Structures are given as C-alpha cells and as structure tokens.
Amino acid sequence: MDFTLNTEQQLIYDYGGKLAQSFDHKYWLEKARKNEFPEDMWRQAADDGFAGLMVDEAYGGAGLGLLEMALLIEGLSNAGIPLLMYVVGPTMSMGHINLHGTEEQKSRYLPDAAAGKTLFCFAITEPNAGSNSMRIQSVAKPVGERFKLNGSKVFITGVDVCDYAVVVARTTPFDQVKSKTDGFTVFIVDLKAKGVDFHPIEMNMILPERQFTMFFDDVDLGPEDVLGEVGKGFATLFDLLNPERVTVAALSCGIGRFAIEKAAAYASERVVFDGPIGAYQGVQHPLAVAKTQVEMSSLIMRQAACQYDQGEEAGAASNMAKYAAAEASIMAVEAALQAHGGNGFTNEYGIYDLYSLARLMRTAPLNREQILNYIGERVLGMPRSY
C-alpha cells in the first residue's frame, strides 16, 4: 500500500498549519478553556471548502474520502487546533447522509452543511446503555406513516451550535425483536422541533465543544426524516463505526505530535545545569518513544482509511488505530509535561490543558477495553468475553 500523499492530499494535510496562522493554538485554547465553540475558525475552514470533504460534488462537497478527512483532522491537530466537531458532523452525520440519504434528503441538507451554513451532531449514546448500543431505549413509535420519538441521549457533542442531529432510535423495542440488531432506525431530527430539549453536562474538560444530555418528548417525525430503511438502521450504522475510529485516531495523533514538538523545542532551549535539558536521556528518550508510537499509530490510521475508501474490510485496522493513537497521545502529553517540569502546569505553556482531551480518547467514543475485546475476538479469533 502506497502511503505517499498526492498533491491535493498534501494540501489538505498542510491546511491546519495555514489556518493556524489566523487561528492558532492560543486562540483554540482560549475557546477551550471557556468551553466556547470556535465559530470564526469553523467558518473560515468552511469558506475554504473543508466542511464538505466527504460530500459528493453534486451537493456542494469535494467528493473525497475518509483518508482526506483524516488528513484534515490530523493536520489541524498537528497545529494545536483539534476539533471534535469534524468527527461528529462532517464525518459521521454528513457522511452518513451522503451514503444513505435519499435524493431529496441530500439536496435538502448537504449543500448548506457543506458550505458551513448548518451544522450536524450525532446522537446514539444513552444513559442506561453506554457501550451496549443494543440496549438503547429511545423509541420512535410508529403512528400510521409517522413516528413519535421519545427517550434521551447523553454525551452528545456540540448540540448547542448545531441545527440537526442524526439520531439512532428503535422503532421496535429490544424485548420485541427476534435479533438484537433488528428494529433500529436512523432519523434526521431538527433540533428546533417541538419536543426536543437539551441541557449541558458540566465536564472537567478543556475543550471547545460542550457535551449535552438530549431529551425527546413525542417528537413528530415522518418518513422523510428516516435515513435508510425503517428497522434496518443497524446495518447502515456499521458504515459509521470505522470512520469514527479513524478520525478519532487522526485527532489523537495530531495532539501527540503537537505536544512532542512543543516539548522538543522547549527542552532544546531550557538550560538548568551545564546545557539544555534536551541533551539528557531522561528527557530525550520518553519524547523519542512517544514520537515513535505516534508515527506508527498514524500509519495504521492511514491504512484503515485507505481500506475503508477502497471498500475493503477496515475493522481490524480502524480499531487498532484508535487504540494505538489514544495510548500514544497520552504518552506524548505525559512526556511533554514531564519535559516542561513545573512550567507544563502553567497557563502560559498550556501543556497540561492538552491532557484532558488526550485522555478522553482512551475512553470515548468507545473505551479501550471494548476495542481490545474486538481485537481479541474478531482479529485473533479468541472466545467472546462478554
């Protein structure tokens, strides 16, 4: 597999550095500390054509693939301006509509979304289900040809700045289906619709995107709001799992790379005894190990993206990439923090501020243990443990 980037891909990867000339890490950090979405930065990137990378050209997008989206996210994170919204919006929500939407849905939603005029979030996680999505309890009860959606979602990213949500619900409750994967239906929900409510979750996170609990109370939905087939939504959800893991891995690699580069520059200049502390192996080696882990994670992430774009089985590489990148990112921030000493904990240097986001990726959107379960069972062929 050739990992050489073509000219267009290299421009996408380098865009983060270009955008950071106007909206740098300091800007991102100021927004993140206030849990305030960087709307100006998002608008600039959208105006530059990066909101609709995975949207077909017929609907105002670039018509590119998961690899290009991962390169964009990795490049932004390399520059210290990571955005989770690119995972839940342009990748998971808009990508899903582009793949499974009707012609009417694509024409209605994608042009404005690709232009950055409207934003999407993605809602599947529930308070009583967690990682076991089979057990979600939100139900869109059929009423004639329409549906009444009731239930709740939790840890939904960026609801406050979004116009629509791609919502996963059951049209047949879990206890009434023959197979646990039956009865799922995916809907496009207008967040201004009657019966939709959401409240912020107070998080100990340095992150511009806020997390929300969502509530649905008899939300009226019609067949025009169904994304895919009624009762067969679980099959289409598989198209989201690998892109989610790949883009989270891309974000994690970028965070790790940014932290390492800041630490290497600091350690090369910081003199404590007879020379720069970067000459000491106790400082140098942890950064070198972390750098190696980040770059290896980036390679398998790109492999997974290529496999997905080529229609190949990408589950193994996607899960390994998510696991490896999350661990490498934490290692990188830890090493960078240690290299900075006390300065790493100050607002001026901002290294510790990276830790919460890096650490989140070990737990979300799917925790490390479930990733390892997948690798053990699906890749190594070992007995199912749960």
Backbone torsions as a table, in degrees:
resi	resn	phi	psi	omega
1	MET	NA	127.2	-177.6
2	ASP	-88.5	118.7	-178.7
3	PHE	-98.7	10.8	177.3
4	THR	-69.9	127.0	-178.9
5	LEU	-79.1	138.1	173.4
6	ASN	-76.9	177.6	-174.3
7	THR	-59.9	-43.9	-179.3
8	GLU	-65.0	-43.6	179.3
9	GLN	-63.4	-39.5	179.1
10	GLN	-65.3	-38.1	177.2
11	LEU	-64.2	-39.8	177.4
12	ILE	-64.3	-44.4	-179.4
13	TYR	-63.8	-37.3	-177.6
14	ASP	-81.4	-8.8	-174.6
15	TYR	-61.7	-33.5	179.2
16	GLY	-56.4	-43.5	178.5
17	GLY	-64.8	-36.4	178.1
18	LYS	-67.8	-46.1	-179.3
19	LEU	-63.9	-34.7	-178.7
20	ALA	-67.0	-13.6	174.9
21	GLN	-68.0	-27.4	177.6
22	SER	-104.1	-36.3	-178.1
23	PHE	-127.9	87.4	-172.0
24	ASP	-88.1	-173.5	-178.6
25	HIS	-61.7	-34.3	178.0
26	LYS	-61.8	-42.6	176.6
27	TYR	-61.0	-49.5	179.5
28	TRP	-57.8	-44.1	-176.2
29	LEU	-66.2	-38.9	177.1
30	GLU	-61.6	-42.3	177.2
31	LYS	-67.4	-43.0	-177.5
32	ALA	-63.7	-40.1	180.0
33	ARG	-65.8	-23.5	178.8
34	LYS	-100.9	3.3	-174.1
35	ASN	50.6	48.0	-176.4
36	GLU	-118.9	124.3	-176.8
37	PHE	-64.2	132.4	-178.3
38	PRO	-78.7	74.3	-172.5
39	GLU	-61.0	-39.4	-179.3
40	ASP	-63.5	-40.2	179.1
41	MET	-68.1	-42.0	178.5
42	TRP	-61.6	-44.0	-179.6
43	ARG	-61.7	-42.7	179.7
44	GLN	-62.6	-45.0	179.5
45	ALA	-64.0	-38.0	177.7
46	ALA	-66.3	-43.1	178.0
47	ASP	-61.7	-29.6	178.8
48	ASP	-83.4	-0.6	173.2
49	GLY	94.5	19.4	-173.2
50	PHE	-104.0	3.4	176.8
51	ALA	-81.7	-27.5	-174.6
52	GLY	-112.7	37.1	-178.5
53	LEU	-57.1	-39.3	-175.4
54	MET	-97.9	13.6	177.5
55	VAL	-99.1	137.2	-179.6
56	ASP	-59.6	150.3	-178.7
57	GLU	-59.9	-30.3	-179.2
58	ALA	-62.6	-20.5	-178.7
59	TYR	-114.6	22.7	173.7
60	GLY	91.8	5.9	-179.0
61	GLY	-97.5	-171.7	-179.3
62	ALA	-94.1	-14.4	178.3
63	GLY	68.5	29.0	-178.5
64	LEU	-101.3	-173.0	-172.2
65	GLY	-115.4	-168.4	-178.9
66	LEU	-65.0	-36.4	179.7
67	LEU	-58.4	-45.3	-179.5
68	GLU	-64.7	-39.7	177.6
69	MET	-64.6	-41.4	178.3
70	ALA	-64.0	-39.5	178.5
71	LEU	-64.5	-38.1	176.8
72	LEU	-62.3	-49.5	-177.6
73	ILE	-64.8	-41.7	178.6
74	GLU	-64.3	-42.1	-179.8
75	GLY	-66.0	-40.3	175.5
76	LEU	-61.7	-43.6	-178.7
77	SER	-69.1	-35.2	174.3
78	ASN	-54.8	-35.1	-176.7
79	ALA	-88.9	4.6	177.5
80	GLY	80.8	22.6	178.9
81	ILE	-130.4	59.4	-178.5
82	PRO	-72.6	142.9	178.5
83	LEU	-132.8	117.8	174.8
84	LEU	-66.1	-24.8	-177.2
85	MET	-60.1	-28.4	177.1
86	TYR	-67.7	-25.2	177.4
87	VAL	-75.7	-51.5	-173.0
88	VAL	-80.9	-24.7	-177.4
89	GLY	-96.1	-83.6	-177.1
90	PRO	-58.5	-30.1	-178.2
91	THR	-88.1	-64.1	-170.9
92	MET	-76.1	-42.4	-175.9
93	SER	-84.9	-57.7	-178.5
94	MET	-66.4	-38.4	176.8
95	GLY	-61.4	-37.1	179.9
96	HIS	-67.9	-43.8	178.3
97	ILE	-64.1	-40.2	179.8
98	ASN	-62.4	-35.4	-179.3
99	LEU	-81.9	-41.1	-167.6
100	HIS	-120.1	-2.3	-179.6
101	GLY	-74.4	157.2	172.8
102	THR	-74.6	168.2	177.2
103	GLU	-59.0	-40.2	179.5
104	GLU	-64.3	-42.7	179.6
105	GLN	-65.4	-43.6	179.8
106	LYS	-62.1	-44.8	-179.0
107	SER	-67.6	-32.4	-177.6
108	ARG	-76.8	-43.3	-169.3
109	TYR	-101.5	-37.1	-166.8
110	LEU	-74.1	-39.1	-179.2
111	PRO	-57.9	-47.3	179.0
112	ASP	-66.9	-37.0	179.4
113	ALA	-68.2	-40.7	179.1
114	ALA	-65.8	-28.1	178.3
115	ALA	-85.8	-3.4	179.6
116	GLY	80.3	10.4	-179.7
117	LYS	-78.8	-28.8	175.7
118	THR	-128.3	153.0	-178.9
119	LEU	-123.9	148.0	179.4
120	PHE	-118.8	146.4	166.6
121	CYS	-121.8	173.3	-175.7
122	PHE	-126.9	131.1	-173.3
123	ALA	-128.8	109.3	174.4
124	ILE	-132.1	-38.3	-173.2
125	THR	-66.8	137.5	-179.9
126	GLU	-126.9	155.2	-176.7
127	PRO	-57.7	-37.4	-174.5
128	ASN	-103.3	8.0	-179.4
129	ALA	-115.9	-43.6	179.7
130	GLY	59.9	-127.4	-178.1
131	SER	-73.4	-14.6	-178.9
132	ASN	-92.7	79.8	-175.9
133	SER	-64.8	-17.9	176.9
134	MET	-59.8	-26.7	-172.4
135	ARG	-97.5	14.1	179.6
136	ILE	-61.2	145.4	-172.4
137	GLN	-112.1	-5.2	175.0
138	SER	-65.2	127.1	-175.2
139	VAL	-125.0	129.8	170.8
140	ALA	-101.0	95.9	-174.0
141	LYS	-77.0	125.1	177.6
142	PRO	-63.6	131.3	175.2
143	VAL	-131.5	95.0	-171.4
144	GLY	66.4	-126.7	177.9
145	GLU	-92.4	0.0	-177.5
146	ARG	-112.6	-176.5	-176.8
147	PHE	-138.7	151.4	172.0
148	LYS	-117.7	113.2	-175.8
149	LEU	-92.6	126.4	176.0
150	ASN	-133.9	144.5	177.6
151	GLY	143.6	-164.8	-178.3
152	SER	-148.2	157.8	175.7
153	LYS	-132.2	157.2	-177.5
154	VAL	-138.9	154.0	-177.1
155	PHE	56.0	50.1	177.7
156	ILE	-98.5	123.9	-171.9
157	THR	-81.5	129.1	166.8
158	GLY	72.4	24.0	-177.2
159	VAL	-58.1	-36.9	-173.7
160	ASP	-65.1	-23.6	-178.6
161	VAL	-106.4	4.1	-175.8
162	CYS	-101.6	158.4	178.5
163	ASP	-102.1	-31.3	-177.5
164	TYR	-137.8	156.8	174.2
165	ALA	-128.1	137.2	168.1
166	VAL	-88.4	114.1	-169.7
167	VAL	-115.1	131.4	176.4
168	VAL	-98.2	124.4	-179.4
169	ALA	-138.6	174.8	173.2
170	ARG	-104.9	134.5	169.4
171	THR	-98.1	-10.6	169.9
172	THR	-131.9	122.5	-178.4
173	PRO	-58.4	155.8	-176.4
174	PHE	-55.9	-40.1	-175.7
175	ASP	-78.0	3.3	-179.7
176	GLN	-117.4	4.2	-177.5
177	VAL	-101.3	151.3	176.9
178	LYS	-74.4	-42.5	177.4
179	SER	-115.9	141.4	-175.6
180	LYS	-64.0	-17.3	178.7
181	THR	-91.0	-2.3	177.9
182	ASP	-82.1	159.7	170.0
183	GLY	87.2	4.8	177.8
184	PHE	-88.1	139.6	174.4
185	THR	-137.7	139.0	-179.7
186	VAL	-103.8	133.6	-177.8
187	PHE	-124.1	152.3	166.9
188	ILE	-98.8	118.7	-174.0
189	VAL	-115.9	127.9	174.6
190	ASP	-74.4	121.4	-175.5
191	LEU	-71.6	-8.7	175.4
192	LYS	-97.7	4.4	-178.9
193	ALA	-68.6	151.3	177.0
194	LYS	-61.1	131.8	178.7
195	GLY	97.9	-6.7	177.4
196	VAL	-95.5	127.5	178.6
197	ASP	-139.7	152.7	178.2
198	PHE	-152.6	150.2	-177.7
199	HIS	-137.3	139.9	-179.0
200	PRO	-69.3	146.9	173.6
201	ILE	-100.9	125.4	179.1
202	GLU	-73.4	117.2	-174.7
203	MET	-118.6	147.7	172.4
204	ASN	-89.2	60.9	-174.0
205	MET	-127.5	138.1	170.2
206	ILE	-94.4	94.5	-170.2
207	LEU	-157.3	134.4	-179.9
208	PRO	-70.8	-31.2	179.1
209	GLU	-84.5	133.4	178.6
210	ARG	-92.2	158.9	178.2
211	GLN	-106.2	147.1	-173.8
212	PHE	-136.9	152.9	163.4
213	THR	-98.2	133.0	-179.7
214	MET	-112.4	146.9	178.4
215	PHE	-129.8	137.7	178.0
216	PHE	-121.9	122.0	-177.6
217	ASP	-124.7	97.2	-179.8
218	ASP	52.7	45.2	178.2
219	VAL	-71.0	123.4	-177.4
220	ASP	-80.2	123.6	179.2
221	LEU	-130.5	147.4	179.4
222	GLY	-117.8	177.4	179.0
223	PRO	-60.2	-25.2	178.1
224	GLU	-69.8	-14.2	179.7
225	ASP	-95.6	-7.3	-179.2
226	VAL	-78.2	127.3	178.5
227	LEU	-102.2	104.8	-173.9
228	GLY	95.2	-148.1	-177.7
229	GLU	-104.0	144.1	176.7
230	VAL	-64.1	129.9	176.8
231	GLY	81.0	-6.2	-177.5
232	LYS	-121.9	26.9	-176.1
233	GLY	-70.9	-22.0	-176.9
234	PHE	-64.5	-36.3	-179.9
235	ALA	-63.1	-41.7	180.0
236	THR	-72.1	-24.5	178.8
237	LEU	-63.7	-27.7	178.8
238	PHE	-62.3	-24.0	176.8
239	ASP	-70.7	-13.9	-179.3
240	LEU	-96.4	-26.8	-170.4
241	LEU	-64.3	-47.5	-178.8
242	ASN	-68.5	-44.8	175.5
243	PRO	-59.1	-36.8	177.2
244	GLU	-60.9	-47.5	-179.0
245	ARG	-66.2	-39.9	-178.8
246	VAL	-64.6	-46.0	-176.9
247	THR	-71.8	-32.9	173.4
248	VAL	-64.7	-39.8	176.4
249	ALA	-63.1	-41.1	178.7
250	ALA	-61.0	-44.9	178.5
251	LEU	-61.7	-43.2	-179.5
252	SER	-64.8	-41.3	178.1
253	CYS	-60.9	-42.3	-180.0
254	GLY	-64.9	-42.1	177.2
255	ILE	-59.4	-46.8	179.9
256	GLY	-61.6	-43.5	-179.0
257	ARG	-65.0	-41.2	178.7
258	PHE	-62.1	-45.3	-179.1
259	ALA	-63.6	-42.5	-178.8
260	ILE	-64.3	-43.7	-178.5
261	GLU	-65.7	-37.4	176.6
262	LYS	-65.2	-40.9	-178.7
263	ALA	-68.7	-41.0	179.7
264	ALA	-63.0	-40.9	178.7
265	ALA	-66.2	-43.2	-179.8
266	TYR	-64.5	-46.5	-176.9
267	ALA	-68.0	-24.7	178.7
268	SER	-75.8	-19.2	-178.3
269	GLU	-107.9	-25.6	-174.4
270	ARG	-75.2	118.4	179.4
271	VAL	-110.3	126.3	178.9
272	VAL	-117.3	-46.3	178.5
273	PHE	-110.1	-104.5	-174.4
274	ASP	-99.7	-1.0	-177.7
275	GLY	-171.0	-178.7	-179.6
276	PRO	-64.3	141.9	-176.8
277	ILE	-66.5	-19.5	177.9
278	GLY	-65.7	-14.3	177.0
279	ALA	-80.1	-14.4	-179.1
280	TYR	-83.9	131.8	-177.1
281	GLN	-64.0	-27.4	178.4
282	GLY	-64.6	-25.7	175.6
283	VAL	-93.9	-41.3	-173.2
284	GLN	-70.8	-44.1	-173.4
285	HIS	-65.6	-43.8	177.0
286	PRO	-58.9	-36.9	177.5
287	LEU	-69.4	-37.2	178.6
288	ALA	-66.4	-41.0	177.6
289	VAL	-64.3	-45.3	179.9
290	ALA	-62.2	-41.7	178.0
291	LYS	-59.4	-43.2	178.8
292	THR	-61.6	-44.3	-179.5
293	GLN	-64.9	-40.4	178.9
294	VAL	-63.4	-45.8	-177.4
295	GLU	-68.1	-36.7	175.7
296	MET	-65.8	-40.0	178.5
297	SER	-63.7	-39.2	179.3
298	SER	-63.3	-37.3	179.9
299	LEU	-65.5	-45.2	-179.1
300	ILE	-72.0	-28.5	174.5
301	MET	-62.6	-44.9	179.8
302	ARG	-68.1	-34.9	175.7
303	GLN	-61.1	-46.4	-179.7
304	ALA	-61.0	-42.5	180.0
305	ALA	-63.8	-42.4	177.8
306	CYS	-62.7	-43.7	179.0
307	GLN	-60.7	-43.3	179.8
308	TYR	-62.5	-46.9	-177.6
309	ASP	-64.9	-28.3	-179.5
310	GLN	-90.0	4.0	178.4
311	GLY	76.6	16.7	179.1
312	GLU	-89.6	166.9	175.6
313	GLU	-66.8	118.6	-174.4
314	ALA	-118.3	6.2	-175.8
315	GLY	-61.7	-45.7	-176.9
316	ALA	-63.4	-52.4	-177.9
317	ALA	-64.6	-37.9	-179.0
318	SER	-64.2	-44.8	-180.0
319	ASN	-69.5	-40.8	177.2
320	MET	-63.5	-38.9	179.4
321	ALA	-64.2	-44.1	-179.8
322	LYS	-62.9	-45.7	179.4
323	TYR	-62.1	-52.0	-174.5
324	ALA	-63.9	-42.0	-176.9
325	ALA	-68.2	-40.1	178.5
326	ALA	-62.9	-44.7	179.5
327	GLU	-66.6	-40.2	179.7
328	ALA	-65.9	-37.4	179.5
329	SER	-64.7	-43.9	177.4
330	ILE	-62.6	-44.4	178.8
331	MET	-59.5	-41.2	-178.0
332	ALA	-66.2	-45.0	-179.5
333	VAL	-67.3	-38.3	176.6
334	GLU	-60.4	-47.6	-179.5
335	ALA	-64.8	-40.0	178.9
336	ALA	-65.8	-40.1	179.3
337	LEU	-63.5	-44.0	-180.0
338	GLN	-66.2	-37.1	179.3
339	ALA	-65.4	-33.5	179.8
340	HIS	-80.0	-13.1	-178.1
341	GLY	60.5	-140.9	-179.4
342	GLY	-61.3	-30.1	179.8
343	ASN	-63.5	-23.8	179.6
344	GLY	-64.6	-21.1	-178.0
345	PHE	-96.1	1.3	-177.8
346	THR	-90.0	155.5	176.1
347	ASN	-64.4	-31.1	-176.6
348	GLU	-61.2	-43.9	-176.5
349	TYR	-90.1	-30.5	170.7
350	GLY	69.5	18.4	-178.8
351	ILE	-72.1	-45.0	-178.3
352	TYR	-62.8	-27.2	178.7
353	ASP	-62.6	-23.5	179.2
354	LEU	-77.6	-19.0	-169.7
355	TYR	-65.7	-41.2	-174.9
356	SER	-62.6	-39.2	178.6
357	LEU	-69.8	-43.3	178.1
358	ALA	-60.2	-43.9	-178.1
359	ARG	-68.9	-33.3	178.3
360	LEU	-57.5	-37.2	-174.8
361	MET	-68.5	-15.6	173.0
362	ARG	-73.8	-27.2	-175.5
363	THR	-101.6	-35.8	-174.6
364	ALA	-121.9	157.0	-4.9
365	PRO	-78.1	-9.4	171.5
366	LEU	-135.5	131.3	-171.8
367	ASN	-70.3	160.6	-176.7
368	ARG	-55.6	-39.7	-176.5
369	GLU	-64.4	-41.0	178.7
370	GLN	-69.1	-34.1	174.9
371	ILE	-62.1	-45.3	179.9
372	LEU	-66.8	-34.5	174.4
373	ASN	-59.1	-44.1	179.9
374	TYR	-60.9	-47.2	-178.2
375	ILE	-64.2	-42.6	-179.9
376	GLY	-62.7	-44.3	-175.7
377	GLU	-81.6	-50.6	-171.5
378	ARG	-85.0	-28.9	-177.8
379	VAL	-97.0	-46.4	-177.5
380	LEU	-89.7	-10.7	177.9
381	GLY	70.9	27.9	-178.4
382	MET	-88.3	163.1	-177.8
383	PRO	-61.6	145.6	177.6
384	ARG	-65.2	135.6	-173.9
385	SER	-100.9	-3.4	-176.0
386	TYR	-148.1	NA	NA
